């Protein structure tokens, strides 16, 4: 078996899924969620869902992502192929900064979802209060003839 040059690849425990590899490649590129989403023409929430493995990009988006992030489409799909390359000296600090940014983004997204659900609950509760306050009582009232 001929020896080829080693395939550059950043290894991380989170790169065992498409979402993990996508997130790792985006982090290695230094691009934000908004930057990548704008470049491929999707909502930031869609990209966030892809990175969290809640959904998957269409094949055409996968190809675009690979090109933008400088990795092979095969690496994004399977983890085999040309992945992101990082400078060894900067990896620990930069990885921590990027992870902190990802957590901050996820925290903001959770806060947004909590607010949205809270508003929906308030709407349903106010509807229930209006319906129960109407006097829509069909049964007999005691003391009346």
Short mmCIF file of the C-alpha atoms (twelve columns), coordinates in Angstrom:
data_MODEL
# 
_entry.id   MODEL 
# 
loop_
_atom_site.group_PDB 
_atom_site.id 
_atom_site.type_symbol 
_atom_site.label_atom_id 
_atom_site.label_alt_id 
_atom_site.label_comp_id 
_atom_site.label_asym_id 
_atom_site.label_seq_id 
_atom_site.Cartn_x 
_atom_site.Cartn_y 
_atom_site.Cartn_z 
_atom_site.pdbx_PDB_model_num 
ATOM 1   C CA . UNK A 1   0.000   0.000  0.000  1 
ATOM 2   C CA . UNK A 2   1.605   3.308  -1.070 1 
ATOM 3   C CA . UNK A 3   2.146   5.907  1.567  1 
ATOM 4   C CA . UNK A 4   0.494   9.217  0.810  1 
ATOM 5   C CA . UNK A 5   0.836   12.447 2.653  1 
ATOM 6   C CA . UNK A 6   -1.120  12.566 5.899  1 
ATOM 7   C CA . UNK A 7   -4.570  14.049 5.664  1 
ATOM 8   C CA . UNK A 8   -4.699  17.254 7.744  1 
ATOM 9   C CA . UNK A 9   -7.374  16.905 10.346 1 
ATOM 10  C CA . UNK A 10  -8.224  18.522 13.637 1 
ATOM 11  C CA . UNK A 11  -9.354  15.828 16.037 1 
ATOM 12  C CA . UNK A 12  -11.905 16.567 18.675 1 
ATOM 13  C CA . UNK A 13  -14.362 14.455 20.644 1 
ATOM 14  C CA . UNK A 14  -17.204 16.479 19.137 1 
ATOM 15  C CA . UNK A 15  -16.307 15.708 15.514 1 
ATOM 16  C CA . UNK A 16  -17.934 12.276 15.405 1 
ATOM 17  C CA . UNK A 17  -21.160 13.596 13.838 1 
ATOM 18  C CA . UNK A 18  -21.870 15.809 10.859 1 
ATOM 19  C CA . UNK A 19  -22.916 18.588 13.239 1 
ATOM 20  C CA . UNK A 20  -19.779 18.210 15.330 1 
ATOM 21  C CA . UNK A 21  -17.544 18.279 12.260 1 
ATOM 22  C CA . UNK A 22  -19.424 21.256 10.852 1 
ATOM 23  C CA . UNK A 23  -19.034 23.126 14.128 1 
ATOM 24  C CA . UNK A 24  -15.337 22.203 14.383 1 
ATOM 25  C CA . UNK A 25  -14.680 23.362 10.815 1 
ATOM 26  C CA . UNK A 26  -16.536 26.642 11.388 1 
ATOM 27  C CA . UNK A 27  -14.601 27.219 14.614 1 
ATOM 28  C CA . UNK A 28  -11.302 26.471 12.859 1 
ATOM 29  C CA . UNK A 29  -12.200 28.929 10.099 1 
ATOM 30  C CA . UNK A 30  -12.908 31.693 12.598 1 
ATOM 31  C CA . UNK A 31  -16.255 32.439 10.972 1 
ATOM 32  C CA . UNK A 32  -19.369 33.172 13.011 1 
ATOM 33  C CA . UNK A 33  -22.713 31.416 12.612 1 
ATOM 34  C CA . UNK A 34  -24.087 34.540 10.938 1 
ATOM 35  C CA . UNK A 35  -21.137 34.771 8.514  1 
ATOM 36  C CA . UNK A 36  -21.489 31.192 7.317  1 
ATOM 37  C CA . UNK A 37  -25.305 31.348 7.197  1 
ATOM 38  C CA . UNK A 38  -25.181 34.536 5.097  1 
ATOM 39  C CA . UNK A 39  -22.645 33.044 2.711  1 
ATOM 40  C CA . UNK A 40  -24.785 29.997 1.940  1 
ATOM 41  C CA . UNK A 41  -28.103 31.854 2.114  1 
ATOM 42  C CA . UNK A 42  -29.783 30.156 5.066  1 
ATOM 43  C CA . UNK A 43  -31.032 31.371 8.420  1 
ATOM 44  C CA . UNK A 44  -28.622 31.336 11.353 1 
ATOM 45  C CA . UNK A 45  -31.076 29.058 13.180 1 
ATOM 46  C CA . UNK A 46  -30.814 26.476 10.370 1 
ATOM 47  C CA . UNK A 47  -27.025 26.404 10.654 1 
ATOM 48  C CA . UNK A 48  -27.302 26.138 14.438 1 
ATOM 49  C CA . UNK A 49  -29.684 23.173 14.027 1 
ATOM 50  C CA . UNK A 50  -27.223 21.491 11.630 1 
ATOM 51  C CA . UNK A 51  -24.369 21.951 14.119 1 
ATOM 52  C CA . UNK A 52  -26.546 20.536 16.913 1 
ATOM 53  C CA . UNK A 53  -27.510 17.521 14.747 1 
ATOM 54  C CA . UNK A 54  -31.202 18.474 14.931 1 
ATOM 55  C CA . UNK A 55  -31.391 18.568 11.141 1 
ATOM 56  C CA . UNK A 56  -29.109 18.112 8.147  1 
ATOM 57  C CA . UNK A 57  -28.239 20.404 5.255  1 
ATOM 58  C CA . UNK A 58  -29.266 19.618 1.710  1 
ATOM 59  C CA . UNK A 59  -26.458 18.191 -0.437 1 
ATOM 60  C CA . UNK A 60  -26.018 21.504 -2.279 1 
ATOM 61  C CA . UNK A 61  -25.643 23.336 1.043  1 
ATOM 62  C CA . UNK A 62  -23.179 20.692 2.235  1 
ATOM 63  C CA . UNK A 63  -21.001 21.325 -0.830 1 
ATOM 64  C CA . UNK A 64  -21.188 25.091 -0.250 1 
ATOM 65  C CA . UNK A 65  -20.316 24.641 3.438  1 
ATOM 66  C CA . UNK A 66  -17.283 22.527 2.580  1 
ATOM 67  C CA . UNK A 67  -16.012 25.182 0.183  1 
ATOM 68  C CA . UNK A 68  -16.551 28.046 2.618  1 
ATOM 69  C CA . UNK A 69  -14.964 26.169 5.526  1 
ATOM 70  C CA . UNK A 70  -12.025 24.789 3.522  1 
ATOM 71  C CA . UNK A 71  -12.760 21.109 4.131  1 
ATOM 72  C CA . UNK A 72  -13.809 18.294 1.855  1 
ATOM 73  C CA . UNK A 73  -17.502 17.412 1.603  1 
ATOM 74  C CA . UNK A 74  -16.526 13.806 2.401  1 
ATOM 75  C CA . UNK A 75  -14.892 14.925 5.657  1 
ATOM 76  C CA . UNK A 76  -18.054 16.795 6.656  1 
ATOM 77  C CA . UNK A 77  -20.181 13.730 5.933  1 
ATOM 78  C CA . UNK A 78  -17.943 10.968 7.297  1 
ATOM 79  C CA . UNK A 79  -14.905 12.420 9.041  1 
ATOM 80  C CA . UNK A 80  -12.603 10.909 6.409  1 
ATOM 81  C CA . UNK A 81  -10.830 13.274 4.083  1 
ATOM 82  C CA . UNK A 82  -9.430  16.753 4.304  1 
ATOM 83  C CA . UNK A 83  -10.554 18.459 7.516  1 
ATOM 84  C CA . UNK A 84  -9.645  21.768 9.114  1 
ATOM 85  C CA . UNK A 85  -6.036  22.482 9.997  1 
ATOM 86  C CA . UNK A 86  -5.067  24.508 13.057 1 
ATOM 87  C CA . UNK A 87  -1.771  25.853 14.272 1 
ATOM 88  C CA . UNK A 88  -0.720  23.649 17.176 1 
ATOM 89  C CA . UNK A 89  0.491   26.541 19.334 1 
ATOM 90  C CA . UNK A 90  -2.772  28.480 19.179 1 
ATOM 91  C CA . UNK A 91  -5.129  25.514 19.457 1 
ATOM 92  C CA . UNK A 92  -5.766  25.383 23.232 1 
ATOM 93  C CA . UNK A 93  -6.469  29.094 23.754 1 
ATOM 94  C CA . UNK A 94  -8.307  29.571 20.483 1 
ATOM 95  C CA . UNK A 95  -10.325 26.385 21.005 1 
ATOM 96  C CA . UNK A 96  -11.365 27.624 24.451 1 
ATOM 97  C CA . UNK A 97  -12.365 31.011 23.069 1 
ATOM 98  C CA . UNK A 98  -14.371 29.427 20.272 1 
ATOM 99  C CA . UNK A 99  -16.040 26.988 22.668 1 
ATOM 100 C CA . UNK A 100 -16.952 29.877 24.969 1 
ATOM 101 C CA . UNK A 101 -18.456 31.737 22.008 1 
ATOM 102 C CA . UNK A 102 -20.468 28.645 21.012 1 
ATOM 103 C CA . UNK A 103 -21.757 28.288 24.565 1 
ATOM 104 C CA . UNK A 104 -22.634 31.983 24.692 1 
ATOM 105 C CA . UNK A 105 -24.536 31.674 21.398 1 
ATOM 106 C CA . UNK A 106 -26.356 28.586 22.681 1 
ATOM 107 C CA . UNK A 107 -27.185 30.418 25.927 1 
ATOM 108 C CA . UNK A 108 -28.667 33.333 23.968 1 
ATOM 109 C CA . UNK A 109 -30.673 30.922 21.840 1 
ATOM 110 C CA . UNK A 110 -32.014 29.181 24.974 1 
ATOM 111 C CA . UNK A 111 -32.987 32.547 26.455 1 
ATOM 112 C CA . UNK A 112 -34.790 33.475 23.243 1 
ATOM 113 C CA . UNK A 113 -36.685 30.181 23.247 1 
ATOM 114 C CA . UNK A 114 -37.599 30.556 26.932 1 
ATOM 115 C CA . UNK A 115 -39.017 34.026 26.252 1 
ATOM 116 C CA . UNK A 116 -40.967 32.768 23.236 1 
ATOM 117 C CA . UNK A 117 -42.499 29.870 25.163 1 
ATOM 118 C CA . UNK A 118 -43.281 32.143 28.142 1 
ATOM 119 C CA . UNK A 119 -45.169 34.530 25.848 1 
ATOM 120 C CA . UNK A 120 -47.105 31.632 24.337 1 
ATOM 121 C CA . UNK A 121 -48.060 30.377 27.806 1 
ATOM 122 C CA . UNK A 122 -49.234 33.877 28.786 1 
ATOM 123 C CA . UNK A 123 -51.386 34.065 25.654 1 
ATOM 124 C CA . UNK A 124 -53.010 30.705 26.402 1 
ATOM 125 C CA . UNK A 125 -53.542 31.608 30.067 1 
ATOM 126 C CA . UNK A 126 -55.200 34.910 29.161 1 
ATOM 127 C CA . UNK A 127 -57.471 33.094 26.676 1 
ATOM 128 C CA . UNK A 128 -58.427 30.605 29.393 1 
ATOM 129 C CA . UNK A 129 -59.174 33.423 31.842 1 
ATOM 130 C CA . UNK A 130 -61.368 35.203 29.288 1 
ATOM 131 C CA . UNK A 131 -63.284 32.033 28.528 1 
ATOM 132 C CA . UNK A 132 -63.798 31.122 32.177 1 
ATOM 133 C CA . UNK A 133 -64.890 34.677 33.063 1 
ATOM 134 C CA . UNK A 134 -67.683 34.779 30.472 1 
ATOM 135 C CA . UNK A 135 -70.178 32.986 32.636 1 
ATOM 136 C CA . UNK A 136 -70.501 30.147 30.126 1 
ATOM 137 C CA . UNK A 137 -72.157 27.929 32.694 1 
ATOM 138 C CA . UNK A 138 -74.726 25.556 31.265 1 
ATOM 139 C CA . UNK A 139 -75.940 23.926 34.462 1 
ATOM 140 C CA . UNK A 140 -78.815 25.016 36.742 1 
ATOM 141 C CA . UNK A 141 -78.190 27.790 39.253 1 
ATOM 142 C CA . UNK A 142 -79.257 27.024 42.800 1 
ATOM 143 C CA . UNK A 143 -81.956 29.240 44.284 1 
ATOM 144 C CA . UNK A 144 -83.524 30.177 40.941 1 
ATOM 145 C CA . UNK A 145 -86.784 28.904 39.653 1 
# 
